[in-house]
Amino acid sequence: MKKTVLYLAVFAIALMMTGCYTRIGRIQADPYHYRNRTVHVEGNVVKSVGALFVGGYQIDDGTGKIYVLSDRGGVPRTGARVAVSGSVVNGVQLMGRSFGTAIREHSHRLKGY
């Protein structure tokens, strides 16, 4: 009985943790559904550029890649694993594909450090 309760508790916690983040592939598949909404994504930084207090970086979560625009003073380095919270902003939609979808960062934190 105790093992069953323990397994159910672990399963419930794991389920809650996986539900916290939006998959980048879902955002890319329907960017207008997420437009101006706050999302939480997690992934590895594959590109990063910053100067003074502005910059941007691209993250990949295995389902897709998305650019994150930051004016928070500092961007994570390439290769870092990050969790990002921000609002989805859209570019243009052409032939069913979205070009220019990005996240305007509210905050980010490094994972695994």
C-alpha positions in Angstrom: 0.0 0.0 0.0 2.8 2.4 0.9 4.6 1.7 -2.3 1.5 2.5 -4.3 1.0 5.8 -2.6 4.7 6.7 -3.1 4.5 5.8 -6.8 1.3 7.9 -7.3 2.9 10.8 -5.5 6.0 10.6 -7.7 3.9 10.3 -10.8 1.8 13.3 -9.8 4.8 15.5 -9.2 6.4 14.4 -12.5 3.1 15.2 -14.3 3.0 18.6 -12.8 6.6 19.4 -13.6 6.2 18.4 -17.3 3.0 20.5 -17.6 4.9 23.7 -16.6 6.7 24.2 -19.9 5.2 24.8 -23.3 6.9 22.9 -26.1 8.5 25.2 -28.7 7.1 22.9 -31.5 3.6 23.7 -30.3 4.3 27.5 -30.3 5.8 27.2 -33.9 2.8 25.1 -35.1 0.2 27.7 -33.9 2.0 31.0 -33.1 -1.2 33.1 -33.2 -2.7 30.9 -30.4 0.2 32.0 -28.2 0.5 35.6 -29.4 0.9 38.1 -26.5 0.6 35.2 -24.0 3.2 34.4 -21.4 4.8 31.1 -22.0 7.5 29.1 -20.1 10.0 27.2 -22.3 13.1 25.3 -21.5 16.0 24.3 -23.8 19.6 24.5 -24.8 21.0 27.8 -26.1 22.2 27.2 -29.7 23.0 30.8 -30.7 23.7 33.8 -28.5 24.5 37.5 -29.2 24.5 40.4 -26.9 25.8 44.0 -26.6 25.5 46.3 -23.6 22.0 45.6 -22.1 20.3 44.0 -25.1 20.6 40.8 -27.0 19.0 37.7 -28.2 19.5 34.0 -28.2 18.0 30.9 -29.8 17.0 27.9 -27.8 16.2 24.4 -28.9 14.0 22.0 -26.8 14.1 19.1 -29.2 10.7 19.9 -30.7 11.8 23.2 -32.3 13.9 26.3 -32.1 12.8 29.8 -31.2 14.6 33.2 -30.7 14.4 34.9 -27.3 14.7 38.7 -27.3 16.2 40.2 -24.2 16.7 43.7 -22.8 17.3 42.4 -19.2 21.1 42.9 -19.3 22.9 39.8 -20.3 22.2 36.7 -22.3 23.2 33.1 -21.6 26.1 31.6 -23.4 25.8 29.1 -26.2 25.5 25.6 -24.8 23.7 26.7 -21.6 20.5 25.1 -20.6 17.9 27.7 -19.7 14.3 28.1 -18.5 12.7 31.2 -20.1 9.5 33.1 -19.2 8.2 35.6 -21.7 5.5 36.8 -24.2 5.2 35.4 -27.7 5.6 37.9 -30.5 4.9 37.1 -34.1 6.4 38.0 -37.4 4.7 37.1 -40.6 2.7 34.1 -41.7 3.3 32.8 -45.2 1.9 29.7 -46.8 1.0 28.2 -43.4 4.4 28.8 -41.9 5.4 31.4 -39.3 8.5 33.4 -39.9 9.8 35.6 -37.1 8.0 34.1 -34.1 10.0 34.9 -31.0 9.7 35.3 -27.2 10.2 38.7 -25.5 11.9 37.6 -22.3 10.5 38.5 -18.9 13.1 36.4 -17.1 15.4 33.4 -17.6 17.4 31.2 -15.3 20.1 28.7 -15.9 19.4 25.1 -15.4 21.7 22.5 -14.0 24.1 24.9 -12.3 
